[in-house]
Amino acid sequence: MRFLLALGSLAFALAVRAETPEELFTKRIEPIFKSPNPSSCTQCHLSGVDLKDYIRPTHRETFLSLRDQGLIDLDHPEKSKILGLIDMGKEAKKSTDIQTKNRAAEYEAFAAWIKASAADKALRDAPKLQATELAKPPKPDAVIRHARKDRLLTAFESSVWALRFRCASCHTEEGAAERAKKKPTEAVGEHMAWIRPTAEETLAYLARSPLVDRKKPEKSLLLLKPLHDEVSHGGGVKFLVGDQGYKAFRGFLDDYAAVVNGTYATAGELPKPPKLAQFGTQSWLKIQNTPPAWADKYVAVKLFAWSAAKGTWDTEPIATTDRKVWGGGKLWQHNLTLLSAPDSADAKRWKTGRPELAPGKYLMKVYLDADDKLAKDWKAELSERDYVGQAVVESRWPTGYGNMTVVEATKVKK
């Protein structure tokens, strides 16, 4: 009887015995390391990092590697940085059930293993690993951060989304339906209504559509159709190679392709963030009775606000726009794009509300691409050498194609 009681006590003791750090690693961490499926990192990152990158083949090596990189808090293991990284997608608005379950499983596995390992004095006091023995993503931190989905969305908002008004008359769901009514015999493409209610929805739609070519972004239909050159476009010419629309779309597409393909290897290869954020508007500016020298040439306009505090015009433009001059009609017209420092009060207001230029006087500077240099190099910029004159414009800046602010070309003088 005593033997049976002793055997039962032993069985109970074995049942309640806490698993060792190595047992926890084998049971809960190794399956993550060996799984062919991507980790929860892909919920926030398009490329550059996976939880597997932080795991070494053995329990000891993995713990020391994380410890030596400051990713484990030995005294407060529940506050370890690696747990925070795993849990970053927890507040995401559109987490799927699978993503939520995977993240929770990874978090619980690492939390239990780290807590047990941090209590092991031999592990805590073990010598540091050599730099070559550390387990970490192959890409530098700057490249990993650049591949975050929220960073990509911000870039999209200040490029394609900001310039969407060049396309909105036909490429929203309402616009596509209206065009189908007006031109019932015209073929309407399956992906014509690519502009969705929000920037996030539009980016998600484009990412899964054939309008974006990930291998050859410069051949994306989203870019070629507005040119109306290689690919026919029912809406006619909306872009010129090198104009603001082309630069915005091409720059984003190149960056997007490099991110999803994992092309970036160093921080030096990353595109420089723009100094100014862009916000598209429905306020139109027209210059009429343009001179013969402007005919069929690219013209860019910058608007500068008056600074009452300095008693002069601002040195940085608050709005810009560009277009090819219609030589036959002797006019140039296009909608304005507002500019502001990304963290400014204007930028915050325009991002959440409707971007609008305040009524008043503005200095309008005009630049002419007389030598077609943008067509030869899409990254080129017009400079003061291309400046052809300026004029003061006063307007309430109403919105809509039929409510343009009109300037006579004769008022544009050096």
Steps between C-alpha positions, in 0.01 A plus 500: 500500500783736595667415173189597305468826694865581436460419133196725483685785670786461252261506205334815637837667553601420145168633371531837675876540446567814303642442157865594464600785267643245257179296504295814436729592212470155341125486548397858416780697329648240265167451315501872417859473376425198282161613370486573124235765567590867554478635854278777633769750392338503156193669648701824533792442261495425128858366504833505681410326824352178639488373857709205384788742444540532878510126574818287504496119478548455876330633810821640649617677184160656445472634853853644503450654157184677610657600831811645336290710262299652785183319397457327836447674834663265750341661805157559346467230232136596433630839377748350253529691174456188287153456653413857407612436142285188477201685642527806272218385274256458788334838446476465122154591374467211258662200667365170373412219739801305377735794558359555848539133593854476358614814681347384830664157468841654424469748784397237757777262389775762522364647826504160675841404365662838580361500855640151568834577333548832681472313831794276405810657660736310273330647194484849646872501577621320186771679294386712207484348155720617216336754267493237225299266725209740555170410337335799336341602170742528208376851418602807702243661729440794264404264216273299731322816616466617140309181414234561764149514355413820686810670355398388153148634551641839602711505183195407294292776657756765405549374146234304309216592736594870503499509118185290456290797386666472160318170469197532731248613237502150347672265742279509809202264509270797436722634223522164322121458516444851364744445215325174411171693473648773281694262277311168503687368197839554663656201671541558873787304651444268794733705718394844383359599841833463679456810720323385815353711784824511702872490429536173693225330301642631173851375577366158598299481177793603279733254672285205393407637156680458165540879483828469692794305357724394787779375275507798265331787684573742215275281283205512741170582330437749780790701358481428127133567440506866615790557256277381214814394316588130519152411626180665377305695761136592454550813708780630280833638624507558875875475559814612325824318573664696781197704609371501858250221440755279330761564768251421777370178343838380369683575826244310704484204261880466492513512880211256543659247264835525676334446840285198410787342306746556786734690267626757749816377673639815665363821646681694227280339235176627655325794333531826687177601675337806343554829681138598436181295513257537208122541519286503187215749460214571262598867465599575141735764359493613137745715304342612173629667182839337546787621276619300195820395680291301751302308239497124568765538769498390861429783747523481879356753744586565865289711734654685795301638795553843649674506838359789703759443771791538257331748268589295195407187306586161652811337357336155480196443275167414659352359179612379161363356179614423148374406156579510131383819329226451245662689219194505278287658771778714643426391854630301792291369790513249782398435860719609792701276732566646844839462667596501867758361740380151603460588869357849456156613617394540135604144417312355796188700412513416130556131566184464708283755318464644152818673381422858401708805419398799713343792308737787432796619294780271389813542296487275192836402349500332159765260362526376140672183379605650169760229429283199597755392756243320716414269211868405480543448875185449708689577822613841377361817660434841353723770647528878502648472150152389387321787675294710256320741729259561785173669587296569812176300507206572727219248534266324737621178332160342433490131416385327185602498136240766419630741767858558394711791616606666172819698434591678177841389372587864426515561878780245540817709492857474618 
